[in-house]
């Protein structure tokens, strides 16, 4: 399962830390994809190495026993969903 997310300031330390904190509460494996790069969603250094620029979408994938709950969880900032033009999925604003 997957969903798309974006942040107005890019994925810098503060939202990445909050993302890792949230992701660590689930048993599912979580991956974030940005361009050709893939990161472990439960590892801060891995997420920061993605180099996500402002307002660029990342794809979030989860698989495991609680994958549905993982992707349904409110992301950092819990902002409204909107259509993500790059990946044609609902986009959550981080």
BALUM-272842 format. One record per atom (N, C-alpha, C): residue number from 1; residue in one letter; atom name; x, z, y. Coordinates in Angstrom, 3 decimals, padded with zeros to 6 digits. Each point is the difference from the previous one (the first is absolute). Example, Ala and Ser with C-alpha at 12.3 -4.5 7.8 and 13.67 -1.06 7.14 Angstrom:
REM residues 2
+------+-------+------+----------+----------+----------+
| keke | kolvo | kese |        u |        w |        v |
+------+-------+------+----------+----------+----------+
|    1 |     A |    N |  013.190 |  007.800 | -005.690 |
|    1 |     A |   CA | -000.890 |  000.000 |  001.190 |
|    1 |     A |    C |  000.900 |  000.000 |  001.200 |
|    2 |     S |    N | -000.350 | -000.720 |  001.050 |
|    2 |     S |   CA |  000.820 |  000.060 |  001.190 |
|    2 |     S |    C | -000.770 |  000.730 |  001.090 |
+------+-------+------+----------+----------+----------+
REM end
This chain:
REM residues 94
+------+-------+------+----------+----------+----------+
| keke | kolvo | kese |        u |        w |        v |
+------+-------+------+----------+----------+----------+
|    1 |     X |    N |  000.841 |  000.000 | -001.171 |
|    1 |     X |   CA | -000.841 |  000.000 |  001.171 |
|    1 |     X |    C |  000.888 |  000.000 |  001.235 |
|    2 |     X |    N | -000.497 | -000.542 |  001.082 |
|    2 |     X |   CA |  000.807 | -000.034 |  001.213 |
|    2 |     X |    C | -000.876 |  000.011 |  001.239 |
|    3 |     X |    N |  000.623 |  000.314 |  001.127 |
|    3 |     X |   CA | -000.635 | -000.127 |  001.301 |
|    3 |     X |    C |  001.077 | -000.271 |  001.024 |
|    4 |     X |    N | -000.424 | -000.407 |  001.180 |
|    4 |     X |   CA |  000.913 | -000.365 |  001.070 |
|    4 |     X |    C | -000.052 |  001.084 |  001.070 |
|    5 |     X |    N |  001.143 |  000.297 |  000.623 |
|    5 |     X |   CA |  000.053 |  001.003 |  001.069 |
|    5 |     X |    C |  000.936 | -000.483 |  001.093 |
|    6 |     X |    N | -000.195 |  000.515 |  001.208 |
|    6 |     X |   CA |  000.871 | -000.342 |  001.120 |
|    6 |     X |    C |  000.065 |  001.173 |  000.961 |
|    7 |     X |    N |  001.028 |  000.019 |  000.855 |
|    7 |     X |   CA |  000.184 |  001.046 |  001.005 |
|    7 |     X |    C |  000.464 | -000.669 |  001.288 |
|    8 |     X |    N | -000.562 |  000.403 |  001.123 |
|    8 |     X |   CA |  000.337 | -000.613 |  001.288 |
|    8 |     X |    C |  001.481 |  000.125 |  000.336 |
|    9 |     X |    N |  000.651 |  001.043 | -000.476 |
|    9 |     X |   CA |  001.413 |  000.217 |  000.323 |
|    9 |     X |    C |  000.921 | -000.354 | -001.160 |
|   10 |     X |    N | -000.512 | -000.597 | -001.043 |
|   10 |     X |   CA |  000.821 | -000.263 | -001.174 |
|   10 |     X |    C |  000.013 |  001.225 | -000.897 |
|   11 |     X |    N |  000.661 | -000.106 | -001.112 |
|   11 |     X |   CA |  000.056 |  001.127 | -000.935 |
|   11 |     X |    C |  001.287 |  000.776 |  000.263 |
|   12 |     X |    N | -000.036 |  000.845 |  001.026 |
|   12 |     X |   CA |  001.165 |  000.808 |  000.357 |
|   12 |     X |    C | -000.091 |  001.351 | -000.705 |
|   13 |     X |    N |  000.908 |  000.910 |  000.311 |
|   13 |     X |   CA |  000.150 |  001.244 | -000.745 |
|   13 |     X |    C | -001.274 |  000.849 | -000.086 |
|   14 |     X |    N | -000.706 |  000.182 |  001.107 |
|   14 |     X |   CA | -001.167 |  000.903 | -000.024 |
|   14 |     X |    C | -001.112 | -000.512 | -000.909 |
|   15 |     X |    N | -000.490 | -001.242 |  000.174 |
|   15 |     X |   CA | -001.060 | -000.444 | -000.907 |
|   15 |     X |    C |  000.500 | -000.184 | -001.438 |
|   16 |     X |    N |  001.259 | -000.366 | -000.164 |
|   16 |     X |   CA |  000.538 | -000.154 | -001.355 |
|   16 |     X |    C |  000.050 |  001.357 | -000.707 |
|   17 |     X |    N |  000.391 |  001.049 |  000.716 |
|   17 |     X |   CA |  000.036 |  001.345 | -000.580 |
|   17 |     X |    C | -001.400 |  000.448 | -000.395 |
|   18 |     X |    N | -000.968 | -000.224 |  000.873 |
|   18 |     X |   CA | -001.380 |  000.373 | -000.306 |
|   18 |     X |    C | -000.519 | -000.799 | -001.197 |
|   19 |     X |    N |  000.375 | -001.275 | -000.085 |
|   19 |     X |   CA | -000.404 | -000.842 | -001.131 |
|   19 |     X |    C |  000.562 |  000.563 | -001.302 |
|   20 |     X |    N |  001.286 |  000.345 |  000.001 |
|   20 |     X |   CA |  000.643 |  000.560 | -001.192 |
|   20 |     X |    C | -000.652 |  001.321 | -000.396 |
|   21 |     X |    N | -000.287 |  000.846 |  000.986 |
|   21 |     X |   CA | -000.664 |  001.273 | -000.287 |
|   21 |     X |    C | -001.348 | -000.230 | -000.672 |
|   22 |     X |    N | -000.771 | -000.946 |  000.501 |
|   22 |     X |   CA | -001.291 | -000.324 | -000.588 |
|   22 |     X |    C |  000.178 | -000.593 | -001.403 |
|   23 |     X |    N |  000.897 | -000.965 | -000.117 |
|   23 |     X |   CA |  000.218 | -000.688 | -001.278 |
|   23 |     X |    C |  000.475 |  000.957 | -001.089 |
|   24 |     X |    N |  000.779 |  000.990 |  000.383 |
|   24 |     X |   CA |  000.552 |  000.942 | -000.981 |
|   24 |     X |    C | -001.069 |  000.859 | -000.657 |
|   25 |     X |    N | -001.177 |  000.042 |  000.574 |
|   25 |     X |   CA | -001.088 |  000.767 | -000.586 |
|   25 |     X |    C | -000.733 | -000.718 | -001.120 |
|   26 |     X |    N |  000.386 | -001.217 | -000.311 |
|   26 |     X |   CA | -000.646 | -000.784 | -001.046 |
|   26 |     X |    C |  000.968 | -000.236 | -001.155 |
|   27 |     X |    N | -000.560 | -000.176 | -001.189 |
|   27 |     X |   CA |  000.844 | -000.276 | -001.167 |
|   27 |     X |    C |  000.308 | -001.485 | -000.141 |
|   28 |     X |    N | -000.798 | -000.848 |  000.606 |
|   28 |     X |   CA |  000.209 | -001.452 | -000.096 |
|   28 |     X |    C |  001.338 | -000.411 |  000.608 |
|   29 |     X |    N |  000.515 | -001.098 | -000.487 |
|   29 |     X |   CA |  001.174 | -000.607 |  000.630 |
|   29 |     X |    C | -000.495 | -000.762 |  001.211 |
|   30 |     X |    N |  000.739 |  000.095 |  001.095 |
|   30 |     X |   CA | -000.403 | -000.636 |  001.252 |
|   30 |     X |    C |  001.165 | -000.828 |  000.518 |
|   31 |     X |    N | -000.281 | -001.232 |  000.338 |
|   31 |     X |   CA |  001.007 | -000.895 |  000.557 |
|   31 |     X |    C | -000.506 | -000.579 |  001.309 |
|   32 |     X |    N |  000.913 | -000.214 |  000.939 |
|   32 |     X |   CA | -000.318 | -000.657 |  001.263 |
|   32 |     X |    C |  000.826 | -001.280 |  000.051 |
|   33 |     X |    N | -000.630 | -001.088 |  000.411 |
|   33 |     X |   CA |  000.676 | -001.295 |  000.052 |
|   33 |     X |    C | -000.079 | -000.557 |  001.414 |
|   34 |     X |    N |  001.140 | -000.433 |  000.502 |
|   34 |     X |   CA |  000.077 | -000.601 |  001.335 |
|   34 |     X |    C |  000.928 | -001.201 | -000.105 |
|   35 |     X |    N | -000.571 | -001.166 |  000.140 |
|   35 |     X |   CA |  000.792 | -001.216 | -000.187 |
|   35 |     X |    C |  000.507 | -000.069 | -001.428 |
|   36 |     X |    N |  001.294 | -000.140 | -000.136 |
|   36 |     X |   CA |  000.623 | -000.083 | -001.326 |
|   36 |     X |    C |  000.427 |  001.365 | -000.530 |
|   37 |     X |    N | -000.173 |  001.056 |  000.811 |
|   37 |     X |   CA |  000.484 |  001.331 | -000.375 |
|   37 |     X |    C | -001.110 |  000.840 | -000.616 |
|   38 |     X |    N |  000.389 |  000.807 | -000.988 |
|   38 |     X |   CA | -000.928 |  000.906 | -000.668 |
|   38 |     X |    C |  000.609 |  001.398 |  000.028 |
|   39 |     X |    N | -000.842 |  001.000 |  000.315 |
|   39 |     X |   CA |  000.483 |  001.374 |  000.108 |
|   39 |     X |    C | -000.850 |  000.931 | -000.854 |
|   40 |     X |    N |  000.617 |  001.082 | -000.420 |
|   40 |     X |   CA | -000.696 |  001.077 | -000.681 |
|   40 |     X |    C | -000.789 |  000.761 |  001.060 |
|   41 |     X |    N | -001.304 |  000.083 | -000.142 |
|   41 |     X |   CA | -000.849 |  000.661 |  000.985 |
|   41 |     X |    C |  000.146 |  001.502 |  000.051 |
|   42 |     X |    N |  000.766 |  000.559 | -000.934 |
|   42 |     X |   CA |  000.209 |  001.447 | -000.013 |
|   42 |     X |    C |  001.411 |  000.375 |  000.430 |
|   43 |     X |    N |  000.757 | -000.970 |  000.522 |
|   43 |     X |   CA |  001.384 |  000.242 |  000.410 |
|   43 |     X |    C |  000.188 | -000.444 |  001.448 |
|   44 |     X |    N |  000.254 |  000.955 |  000.881 |
|   44 |     X |   CA |  000.115 | -000.282 |  001.427 |
|   44 |     X |    C |  001.077 | -001.042 |  000.296 |
|   45 |     X |    N |  001.189 |  000.171 | -000.549 |
|   45 |     X |   CA |  001.091 | -000.942 |  000.278 |
|   45 |     X |    C | -000.371 | -001.413 | -000.439 |
|   46 |     X |    N | -000.679 | -000.104 | -001.115 |
|   46 |     X |   CA | -000.422 | -001.307 | -000.505 |
|   46 |     X |    C | -000.979 | -000.667 |  000.964 |
|   47 |     X |    N | -000.964 |  000.762 |  000.504 |
|   47 |     X |   CA | -000.971 | -000.551 |  000.958 |
|   47 |     X |    C |  000.672 | -000.422 |  001.298 |
|   48 |     X |    N |  000.909 |  000.813 |  000.501 |
|   48 |     X |   CA |  000.660 | -000.314 |  001.267 |
|   48 |     X |    C |  000.857 | -001.261 | -000.108 |
|   49 |     X |    N |  000.556 | -000.251 | -001.186 |
|   49 |     X |   CA |  000.820 | -001.197 | -000.200 |
|   49 |     X |    C | -000.817 | -001.292 |  000.069 |
|   50 |     X |    N | -001.319 |  000.104 | -000.071 |
|   50 |     X |   CA | -000.827 | -001.197 |  000.119 |
|   50 |     X |    C |  000.151 | -000.639 |  001.378 |
|   51 |     X |    N |  000.237 |  000.817 |  001.025 |
|   51 |     X |   CA |  000.148 | -000.534 |  001.355 |
|   51 |     X |    C | -001.282 | -000.601 |  000.548 |
|   52 |     X |    N | -001.127 |  000.649 | -000.253 |
|   52 |     X |   CA | -001.296 | -000.526 |  000.430 |
|   52 |     X |    C | -000.090 | -000.015 |  001.526 |
|   53 |     X |    N | -000.278 | -001.165 |  000.561 |
|   53 |     X |   CA | -000.138 | -000.174 |  001.444 |
|   53 |     X |    C | -001.411 |  000.369 |  000.447 |
|   54 |     X |    N | -000.172 |  000.199 |  001.299 |
|   54 |     X |   CA | -001.294 |  000.419 |  000.531 |
|   54 |     X |    C | -001.097 | -001.017 | -000.310 |
|   55 |     X |    N | -001.132 |  000.539 | -000.388 |
|   55 |     X |   CA | -001.213 | -000.764 | -000.309 |
|   55 |     X |    C |  000.153 | -001.023 | -001.114 |
|   56 |     X |    N |  001.023 |  000.118 | -000.810 |
|   56 |     X |   CA |  000.157 | -000.888 | -001.147 |
|   56 |     X |    C | -000.582 |  000.684 | -001.225 |
|   57 |     X |    N | -000.765 | -000.724 | -000.799 |
|   57 |     X |   CA | -000.625 |  000.625 | -001.163 |
|   57 |     X |    C |  000.984 |  000.235 | -001.140 |
|   58 |     X |    N | -000.240 |  001.082 | -000.713 |
|   58 |     X |   CA |  000.700 |  000.236 | -001.259 |
|   58 |     X |    C | -001.065 |  000.069 | -001.084 |
|   59 |     X |    N |  000.372 | -000.373 | -001.178 |
|   59 |     X |   CA | -000.910 |  000.072 | -001.136 |
|   59 |     X |    C |  000.326 |  001.273 | -000.760 |
|   60 |     X |    N | -001.020 |  000.760 | -000.339 |
|   60 |     X |   CA |  000.178 |  001.235 | -000.746 |
|   60 |     X |    C | -000.644 | -000.193 | -001.361 |
|   61 |     X |    N |  000.788 |  000.175 | -001.055 |
|   61 |     X |   CA | -000.490 | -000.119 | -001.370 |
|   61 |     X |    C |  000.084 |  001.353 | -000.678 |
|   62 |     X |    N | -000.967 |  000.288 | -000.843 |
|   62 |     X |   CA |  000.020 |  001.236 | -000.781 |
|   62 |     X |    C | -000.501 | -000.300 | -001.391 |
|   63 |     X |    N |  000.609 |  000.633 | -000.970 |
|   63 |     X |   CA | -000.489 | -000.116 | -001.367 |
|   63 |     X |    C |  000.269 |  001.305 | -000.720 |
|   64 |     X |    N | -000.945 |  000.337 | -000.849 |
|   64 |     X |   CA |  000.063 |  001.262 | -000.725 |
|   64 |     X |    C | -001.391 |  000.609 | -000.080 |
|   65 |     X |    N | -000.061 |  001.218 | -000.504 |
|   65 |     X |   CA | -001.273 |  000.673 | -000.260 |
|   65 |     X |    C | -000.850 |  000.181 |  001.255 |
|   66 |     X |    N |  000.634 |  000.252 |  001.151 |
|   66 |     X |   CA | -000.767 |  000.228 |  001.220 |
|   66 |     X |    C |  000.236 | -001.082 |  001.060 |
|   67 |     X |    N |  000.234 | -001.232 | -000.454 |
|   67 |     X |   CA |  000.279 | -001.109 |  000.924 |
|   67 |     X |    C | -001.155 | -000.237 |  000.972 |
|   68 |     X |    N | -001.227 |  000.067 | -000.491 |
|   68 |     X |   CA | -001.154 | -000.202 |  000.888 |
|   68 |     X |    C | -000.032 |  001.067 |  001.089 |
|   69 |     X |    N |  000.193 |  001.238 | -000.385 |
|   69 |     X |   CA | -000.007 |  001.093 |  000.977 |
|   69 |     X |    C |  001.175 | -000.120 |  000.964 |
|   70 |     X |    N |  001.126 | -000.463 | -000.498 |
|   70 |     X |   CA |  001.182 | -000.175 |  000.838 |
|   70 |     X |    C | -000.288 | -000.983 |  001.125 |
|   71 |     X |    N | -000.558 | -001.139 | -000.336 |
|   71 |     X |   CA | -000.266 | -001.023 |  001.002 |
|   71 |     X |    C | -001.222 |  000.314 |  000.861 |
|   72 |     X |    N | -000.870 |  000.888 | -000.485 |
|   72 |     X |   CA | -001.166 |  000.398 |  000.790 |
|   72 |     X |    C |  000.334 |  001.127 |  000.970 |
|   73 |     X |    N |  001.137 |  000.651 | -000.191 |
|   73 |     X |   CA |  000.381 |  001.130 |  000.856 |
|   73 |     X |    C |  000.200 | -000.468 |  001.431 |
|   74 |     X |    N | -000.407 |  000.832 |  000.963 |
|   74 |     X |   CA |  000.241 | -000.369 |  001.399 |
|   74 |     X |    C |  001.494 | -000.047 |  000.267 |
|   75 |     X |    N |  000.440 | -001.060 |  000.623 |
|   75 |     X |   CA |  001.415 | -000.132 |  000.332 |
|   75 |     X |    C |  000.305 |  000.771 |  001.266 |
|   76 |     X |    N |  001.241 |  000.031 |  000.366 |
|   76 |     X |   CA |  000.456 |  000.688 |  001.198 |
|   76 |     X |    C | -000.812 | -000.462 |  001.199 |
|   77 |     X |    N | -000.552 |  000.913 |  000.746 |
|   77 |     X |   CA | -000.757 | -000.353 |  001.192 |
|   77 |     X |    C | -001.462 | -000.319 | -000.281 |
|   78 |     X |    N | -000.342 | -000.326 | -001.233 |
|   78 |     X |   CA | -001.374 | -000.279 | -000.405 |
|   78 |     X |    C | -000.765 | -000.853 |  001.016 |
|   79 |     X |    N |  000.629 | -001.043 |  000.468 |
|   79 |     X |   CA | -000.640 | -000.901 |  000.958 |
|   79 |     X |    C | -000.931 | -000.962 | -000.734 |
|   80 |     X |    N | -000.847 | -000.698 |  000.716 |
|   80 |     X |   CA | -000.979 | -000.881 | -000.652 |
|   80 |     X |    C |  000.635 | -001.194 | -000.709 |
|   81 |     X |    N | -000.738 | -000.506 | -000.958 |
|   81 |     X |   CA |  000.438 | -001.193 | -000.728 |
|   81 |     X |    C | -000.280 | -001.242 |  000.825 |
|   82 |     X |    N |  000.818 | -001.017 | -000.207 |
|   82 |     X |   CA | -000.280 | -001.308 |  000.594 |
|   82 |     X |    C |  000.582 | -001.050 | -000.932 |
|   83 |     X |    N | -000.394 | -001.224 |  000.168 |
|   83 |     X |   CA |  000.480 | -001.079 | -000.861 |
|   83 |     X |    C |  001.467 | -000.284 |  000.284 |
|   84 |     X |    N |  000.782 | -000.084 | -001.039 |
|   84 |     X |   CA |  001.429 | -000.249 |  000.128 |
|   84 |     X |    C |  000.243 | -001.492 | -000.138 |
|   85 |     X |    N |  000.424 | -000.616 |  001.081 |
|   85 |     X |   CA |  000.102 | -001.463 |  000.012 |
|   85 |     X |    C |  001.069 | -000.531 | -000.944 |
|   86 |     X |    N |  001.064 |  000.741 | -000.250 |
|   86 |     X |   CA |  001.088 | -000.511 | -000.829 |
|   86 |     X |    C | -000.288 |  000.078 | -001.498 |
|   87 |     X |    N | -000.771 |  000.992 | -000.412 |
|   87 |     X |   CA | -000.223 |  000.136 | -001.441 |
|   87 |     X |    C | -001.470 | -000.080 | -000.375 |
|   88 |     X |    N | -000.866 | -000.260 |  000.979 |
|   88 |     X |   CA | -001.428 | -000.220 | -000.238 |
|   88 |     X |    C | -000.674 |  001.138 | -000.741 |
|   89 |     X |    N |  000.428 |  001.237 |  000.291 |
|   89 |     X |   CA | -000.640 |  001.175 | -000.554 |
|   89 |     X |    C | -000.399 |  000.900 |  001.150 |
|   90 |     X |    N | -000.809 |  001.012 | -000.292 |
|   90 |     X |   CA | -000.271 |  001.000 |  001.015 |
|   90 |     X |    C |  001.316 |  000.664 |  000.357 |
|   91 |     X |    N |  000.202 |  000.264 |  001.263 |
|   91 |     X |   CA |  001.239 |  000.600 |  000.475 |
|   91 |     X |    C | -000.272 |  001.413 |  000.500 |
|   92 |     X |    N |  000.836 |  000.937 | -000.399 |
|   92 |     X |   CA | -000.093 |  001.365 |  000.476 |
|   92 |     X |    C |  001.135 |  000.182 |  001.003 |
|   93 |     X |    N | -000.297 |  000.606 |  001.126 |
|   93 |     X |   CA |  001.026 |  000.224 |  001.011 |
|   93 |     X |    C |  000.700 |  001.300 | -000.305 |
|   94 |     X |    N |  001.292 | -000.045 | -000.223 |
|   94 |     X |   CA |  000.767 |  001.219 | -000.297 |
|   94 |     X |    C |  000.203 |  000.803 |  001.249 |
+------+-------+------+----------+----------+----------+
REM end
